[in-house]
Amino acid sequence: MSRVTDEALALIHDHIPNLREIKVSKACIGLGFTGVKLSTGHVGVCHSLLGELAPRCCQIVKRAGRLADSPAIDLANLAKSEYTSESVVGVAALNALSQVVLDKEKYLITEGNFMDYLGEKVRKSNTVALVGYIKPFIEVLRNKARYLYVFDRNPTLLDEQILPDTACEEFLPQADIVIVTGSSIANNTIDHVLELSQGAKEIGVVGPSAGVIPDPLFKRGVTIVGNIKALNADRLLQIIAEGGGTPQIKSAVKFINIRPKP
């Protein structure tokens, strides 16, 4: 079965002429996020997933020092890597190239908070699953839903209210609404998570890492994708390089929600 990343890369090839002429102008691997800026000015971001890395000595990325000036599609192909240190860079580059397509293709794109849309869909009768710890979402969802299941693979986050991601097998098929962090694209769990979520009436993928061209997600039942669009690329990369997270990057981006056209 073709994966989300495989299909996204194929669409990039289909939609962007002279693809190999687009170069990486800058790549930044920060403690919170990784960012890639293209020669077109577009920027893609991915969570750095440092907790899932096993660095060799002080090395995170073998190609460090050679990322800038390389064809962007070469970096984007790293999104298929089984090594998280490579896939994070690959997804950031893939997200940057996806911004080129989003500027041209026709989707329903609105500005605003993801939870303002999907949160309104939650009823007291619903079972909601949140795949990936997103603290601001948890309180909102707990107050709205009958049941809320939160999953994460980071062992430091696990407690009586946060389950290991292996528990998705049991609980995701029971959910009416599923919210998945975009980081699942980088750690290669997105396909299985969406497969387990097919009984849900609403599926959202959200976060700065969720900037991939959305067609493969929509094809798998996703109803809304919440991500970011850079307003000031250089400012965004500076914040990433200085270890900033979502609270800091707000000054350099706008939050957008993407839905398929009927």
N, C-alpha and C positions, 0 to 999 in steps of 0.2 A: 504493500500500500504506500502510495506517495505521501510524504510528510508535508506539513505546512511550509517548512522552510524550502523544500524542493519546489513546491508549486509557486511560492512567492518569487524565488529566483527565476523560474521559467517565465513568469509574468513580467519581471523586470527586463528580461531579454526581449520579450515581445513588445513592450511599451516604450522602451527608450532607444531611439536610434543613436548610432555612434557611441555605444555604451562604453567601449574601452577608452574613449577620449576623456571620460570623466575621471579625474584623479582625486586622491585623498590629499587635501591640503594640510590637515592637522588631525592627529589622533591623541586623545587624552585618556589615560586609565587612572581614574581617581578611586578613592576609598569607597565612595557611594555609587558613582556612576562612571560609565565609560562613554566617551563622546567621539564622534567622527564627523569632521567637516569636509565637504566636498569642494572641488573647484567651482561648482555651480553656486556655492553659498549655502546649500542645504545641509542640515545637521541631523544626525541620528544619535539616539541615546539608548543605552542598555544598562541595567543594573549590573554592577561589577561582580556580584556574587562571590565576594572574597571568602565567605564562610564555606563555600563549596570547592575552593581551590586547594591544591596541594603543591605549593611552589617548590621548585628545586633551588635550594639555597636562597638567594635573593632574587631569583629570576621568576617573573610571572609570564612574560611573553617572549618567546624565542626571537621573534622578528623585530623586537624593539630597536629603534634607530633606523628601521627601513620601512615603516608603515606609511609615512608621508611620501607623497609623489608616486606611490604605486597606483595602478588602476583600481578604482573603487570596487569593481566587480570581483577582483581577486580577493580583497578583504571580505566582501560579502559572502563569498563561497565558504569562508571559514564558519559560517553559521551552521553548516552541516557537520562540523567537527564533534567528535565525542569528547574532546577535551574542553572543559568549561572555560579555561583561560583563552582558548581560541574562539570558541563559539560566542563569547561575550563581545569580542571585537567584531566578529562576523555579523552578529545581529545589529550592532550599532551601525555598521556600514550598510547593511541591508535596509535598516530603517531610514538612513539618510537617502539612499536611492529611492526608497518608497515615497519619500516626500516629493521627489520629482514627479512621480506618477500621480500622487494626490493633488498636485497643482493643476493637472491636466484632465484627469478622468472625472466622471460624474458620480459622486456619492452624496448622501445627505450629511452635510457637515455643519455642526453648530458649535458655537463656543459655550463653555459653561462647565459646571461641576458634574462629573459622572454620576454622583449619587443623587443629584437633583432629578435626574431622569430615572435611573433604575431604582432608587430608593422609593420613589412614588409607586412603583409596581408591587412593592412588598405589602402583604396583608397579614393579619394576625393568624390566619389559617396556614400560612406558608412555612415550608422548610427551606432554609437558605444555607448554601454552602459557600464558604470563602476559602479559596485555594491560594494560600499565601497570606502571611500576617500583614494586614494593613490596619494599623491601630485606629485611625480616624473612622474607618467603616464599622468597626466592631460594635461600638456603643450604639450607633444609629440603627444597625440591623438587629441588635438584641432587643431594642425597644419596640421594633416593628413586627418581627417574625415570631412564629410559634416556637420554632427551633432554629438555632444557628450552630452550624458545625464549622470550625476553623481548623485548617490543616497547614502545617509547615514542616519542612525537612530540617530546619535549624534546631538542634537539640536543646539549645539554650533558651528557646522560646516555649518549649513544651511544658504544659501544666495540666491541671484537671479540665481546663476549658479549651486547650489547644491540642489537637491530635497530631500524631505523626502523619506525613503525607501517605504512608502506606495504608492508612485507614480510609483513603478515598475509595478503594475498591468496594468497601461495604456501604458507605454512606452517600456517595455522590449519586448513585441511581435513585435514591429516595428524594432528592432535592427538586423543588419546584423552580428555584432560582439559583443559578450558579455564577459566582464572580471569580475570575481567575486572574492572577497577576501576570503581566507581560513577561516577567522573568521566566515563566514556564516555557517560553519559546527558546530561551538561551540554554536552559538545562535539559532540553529535549523531553519534557514531560507533557507538552501541550496536546499532542495528538491523543495520548491515552486518556488524559483528563477530559477532553471533549468527547471522546468515545463513551466514557462512563456517564456523561452528562446529557445524553440524548433524550432522556425523559423530561428534562426541564423545559418550562415554557419560555424562560428568558435566560440567556447566557451572555455574560459580559466579560470582555477581556480588557484590563485596565492597567495604566501606569506608563511612565516614560518609556519603558521597554516595549510597549505595545504598538510601536510605530510602523510595523510591517504592513505592506500592501494588504488590505483586509479581505480580499476575495476568498482566499483559502479558509479563513476563519468563518466567513459567512456561509460558505459551502458546508461547513461542519456544524451549523446550527447557531453560531454566534449571532446575536441580535443587535449588539452595540459594542463598539470599541472606543475606549476612552484613552487618549494619549495627549501628546504635547506638540506644539509647533513653535519653533524658535522665533523670537522677535529680535533678539540680539545675539547672533551666533558667537561672537568673540566673548561676550560677557558670560554666556552659558558655559563655554569651554573653560573660562577662567574659574568659574564657580566649581566645576567638576574637578579641575586640577587642584583646587584648594581644599578638596574633601567635602564639598557641599552635597546636601541631599535635596529631597523634594521641597522642604521649606525655603531653601536658599534659591533654587532655580526658578521659583515663581516670578522673580523680578525680571527674568530674561525670556519667559515663554508665555504662551497662552494655552489654556486647556481646551481641547476640542473633543467632540463626540462624533463618531462616524457610524452611520447606519446604511444598510443597502437601500437603494431606491426600489419602490414597489415594482 
